[in-house]
């Protein structure tokens, strides 16, 4: 009889635990859904405020990206996937708020603003302020520092519309937007060490390292990197043009898909970069059920002059803390074993025979859904068993 009572108590505890788990999951779902709805209302209000605003065409790329994020959020919401819906909605809202602040040119908008932030990002007011945790839509002023730790990354928009992506283990100093009569304004930042990629809008943007200065001309995208320990810098133009000058007066004028390397105070000759690969399969937003698939094949078109390819697969658009991050792909396809559900993003870049890496391809997304009968407490979303196809 005692044994029967013991079994009954165990079953009762399991039932109570299961009901508590299900109830908590529903609470989390209701919270995410409610927050998603509030964020979408704010985003739509910002869209209405921006319609017809003078100068909006200067921020067309940012506005269209925000609109796409909101459309993605609505798609997730229609499927009842509230967590990814909330993330996409917050991304769109942050972009719209940044554009509106810059168009209004209010003093409170500062010199720049965080668009999106991953963990491990901090900022400091001036030389002696305390380091503070960065947050989306946070305002930055001239003289502020931004620091990213390993695995951290942030997107920042200047008041001139330039968008900076600050990579892991990077420190930058925010400068002022300056301009002369009859000339366009110019945004500036100083790169102490690390990596910064940037896309300019209607003005030139200057990135200074301890040994050189790069002027990224309007309508251009580029990468600037600096290793303070080795005193080595890299300046690469992905589109448009960039002018690089060393501290000794050497100059290089870079066009699309060109780069120079700075060693000490000397600049190398220009070198060509391989083009960005064109993703082929899977198509954008392909959905795979783990009931029917245990792997997915990624493929892209070959790039002339490419010796190998770099491949990244991650869970966020900034590609930090990636599931796969390799630079040794010899073929133009890779097979990934599916080990968890969720939204995944992937991109690829070509590397030349001399080891020079070109720009990343456009990121593509695919979704993996769990088997219908599978119930887990906290499934770990990973993709593994990566091998050449």
N, C-alpha and C positions, 0 to 999 in steps of 0.2 A: 504493500500500500504506500509506504514511504517512497518507493522508487517511482510509482505512478505519479505521486504528488510532486516529486522532484522534476519529472519530465514535464508535467503540466506547468510548473513555475518557469522552467526554461523557455517553453513555448510562449508563455505569456509575456516574458521579458523580451523575447525576439519580436513578438507582435507589437508590443509597445514601442520598441526601438524603431521598427519599420515605420509605424505610423508617425512617430516623431520626425523621422528622416523625410518622409513624404510631405508632412506639414511644413517643415522648414524650407524644403525646396519650393513649395508653393508660395511661402512668404517672400523668399528671394525673387521668385519670378514676378510677383505682383509689384515688388519694389522696383525692379529693373524696368518693368513695363510702364509704371507710373512716371519714373524719371525720364524714360525715353520720350513719353508723350509731352512732358514739360519742355524738354530740350528741343523737340521738333517745333513746338509752338513758338519758342524764342527764336529759333532759326528762321521760321517763316515770317515772323515779325521783322527780323533783320533784312530778309529779302525784300519785303515791301518797302522798308526804309531806303534801300539802296536803289530801287527802281527810279530811273530818271535822274539819278544823282550825277552832277557834272564831274567828269574825270573817271567814271567807272570803267570806261574802255581801257584805261591804263592798267587796270587790274583784271583784265578779262580772263587770264589764265587762272588766277586765284579764285575768281568768282565761279568759273566753270568747274573747277575742282571741287569747290564747296557744294555746288549743285549736284555733281555726281555722287558725292558722299551722302547727301540727303536722299538721293534716289536709291542708293545702296541700302541705306537705313530703312527706307520704306519697304524694300524687298525683304529684308530680314524680318521686319515687323509683321508683314503679311504671312510669314511662315511661323510666327510665334517664337522667333529666335531673338529674345530681348537683349541679351548681353552684347552680341555683335551689332545689333541695331542701335543700341545706346552708344557704343564706341564710334560708329560711323556718324551718328547724329551729332555727337560732341565735336568731332573733327570738322564737320560742315559748319556748325555754329561758331567755332573758334575762328575759322577762316573768314566768315562773313563779318564777325565782330572786328577783326583786325582790319579788314578793308574799310569798313565804315569809320573806324577810329582814324585811319590815315587820311581818308577823304575829308573828314571834318577838320583835320589838322588842329585839334584841340591841344592845349599845352599839356594836358594830362596824358596825352598819348605817348609822350616821351620821344625817344629816338628810335625805338624798336619795341617789338612785342613777341612773346612766345606764342607760337601757333600750336605746337604739340610737343610734349615732353615725355620721355620714358624715365624710368627710375635711374638714380645716379646722376642727376643734373642739379647743379647749384649755381647761385649768382651772388655777387657781392657789390654793395654800393661803394664805389671808390676804392682807394688803396687800403683803408683801415677798417672797413666795415666787416661785420660778421658774415660768414657764408650762410646763405639761406636756401632752403629747398625751392627749386623752380616749379612753377605751375603754369598750366595752359592759360593764355590771355594775360599773363603777368607782364608788366611794363618795364622796359629797360631804358636807362638814361645814359647820356655821354659820360664816360668814366667808369661805367659798370663792367665787372668781369663776369664771364660765364665759364663754368668748369664742368666737364663731363668725366665721369669715372669709367672704368672698364665696363662695357656693356651698356653705357648710357648714350643717349643721343637726343638732339632737340632740333626743332625747326623754329626759326626766328624770322620775322618780317620787319624790315626797316620801313621808315615812313616814306621812303621813295619807291616802295614796292619791291625792293630786292628781297629775295627769299634765301636764307642761309640754312644749310643743314650741317649741324655741328656733330662730328663723329665722336666715337669713344676716345677717352684720354686726351682731351683737347682743352686748351685754355685760350679764350679770346677776350679782347678789350673793345668795348663799344666806343666808336668815335662819333663825331658830329657830322651832320649833313651840311655841307658847305656849298657855296655857289658864288660866281662872279656875275656882275651885270652883263646881260646878253648871252650868258652861258648857262647850260643846264647844271642843276645841283649835283653833288657828288657825295655818296655815302662812304664811310671808311671804317674798317675794323683793323685791329692788330692781332696777329696770330703768334702767340708765344710758343706753342708747340701743338702738334696734332694735325687734324684734317678738317677742312671746311670746303664744302661744295656750295656753289651759289648760282642763282639765276637772276639776272638783272631785268628790270622792266624798262622804264623810260629814261633812266639815268645811268651814268658810269659809277661803278663801285670799286673802291680801292681796298686791297688787302695787303697789309705790310707785315713782313717777317723781320727778325733782327738783322738780316743780311740783304734783303731785297724788297721791292714794292711792285705789286701787280695792279694794273688798272683794267678791270673787266668792263668792256664797253657795253652800251645799252643793247638790250635784246640778245644777250649772250649767256651761256652757261659754262662754268669752269670749275676746276678743282685746284686748291692750293693746300699743300702739305709741308710741314716743317718738323725736322727732328733736331732738337736743340743740342742733344748729346753729340751727335755726329756732325752738326752744322750742315745738314743736307736738306734742300728744299725741292719740291716738285711743283711745276706750274703746267696745267693741262687745260686746253680749250676744247670743249665738246661741241659747242656751236657758237657762232659769232666770232669775235676777236678779243684778244687780250694783249696788252703791252706790259712787258716785264723789264725792270731796270734794277741792276745790282747796286750795292753801296759804292762800288768803284766806278760807276758810270756805264758799264756794259748794258746794251739794250737788245731785246729780242721782241719782234712783233709776231705774235702767234695768230694763225688763222684756225679754222675749224679742223679738229682732229690733229693738233700739233701740241708738242710739249717740250719744255726745257727742264734740265736739272741743274740746281744750284749747289755747288760744293765749295764751302767756305764763302769767299766773295766772288767766285767765278761762275759764269753761266755757260752751260754746254751749248753746242749747236742744236738747232731744232730737229726733232724726230717726229715721224708720223705715228699716229695712233691707229690701231685697228678700229673699224666701225663697230657699232653696237649690233649684236646678233638680233635676228627677228624670230621671236618665239613662234612655234608652229602648233604643237599639241601639248597639253589639252587646251581646248578653247577657253576663253574667259568665263569664269564662274561655273565651270563644269561641276556637277554634283555627283559624288560617288557614294554608294551605300556599301558598308562593310559586309552586308549580307551577300553581295554579288561580286565584290572586288577585294583583293588582298594586296593590290599594287597599282601604281599609276606610272605611265611612261611620259617623261618630259622630253621634248625634242625642239630643236631650233635649226634655222638655216645656217650653213657654214659661212664663215667670214673669210674673204681672201687675205692671205698672209698670217692667219691665226695658227699658232702652233698647238695651243691648248685653250681650255676655257675655265673660267671661274663660275661656280654655281652656288647660289644661296637659296635656302628654303627656310622660311620663318613664319611667325604668327602675327607680325605687325608690319606696317608699311615702312617703318624706319629701319627694318632689318637689323635689330639688335637681339642678342642672345639667340642666334639662329639654331635651328635644328640641324641643318646641313650648311657647312661653310667650307668649301674646298676650292682649290685652284689647279687641279691636276686632271681635268676631264680632257681626254684625248679625242673622244667622239662627240657627235652632236646630239646625243640622247643619253638619258639616265633613267634607270628604273628605281622607283621608291617603294619599299614595303610599307603598307598602311598599318599603323599600330595604335591609332587613336583618332577621335573625331574632332571636328572643328573646321575653322577657316584657315587655309594655308596660302602663302604668297611665295612666288619664286621668280628669280631673275638670273640672267647669265651675262657674262662679259668675255670678250676675246682677249687673249694674251699672245703677243707676237713672239717670233723666234728669239728676239733679244730680251724677252721678259717684260715688255711694256704692255700694260693693261689699258684697254680702251674703256669707253663709257658702258655703264650697265644698260641692259635692255629695259624696255618697259616691263614693269612688274605685272605678272598674271596671277589670278586667284583660282583656287579650286576648293570645294567643300567636301568633307567626308562626314557621313552620318553613321551613327552606331547601329549595330544589328538590333532589330526590333525587340528581340527577347533578352537583350543584355541589360542588366541593371548594375551599375557600379556606384560606389559612394562618391569618389572623386576621380574620374577617368583622367589619366595623364595623356594629353594630346601630343604625340610625337610621331614623326615619320622616320623610319629607319631602314636598315638593310639596303642601303643605296648601292647600286652596282650599274656598270655600263650595260646598255641594252645591245 
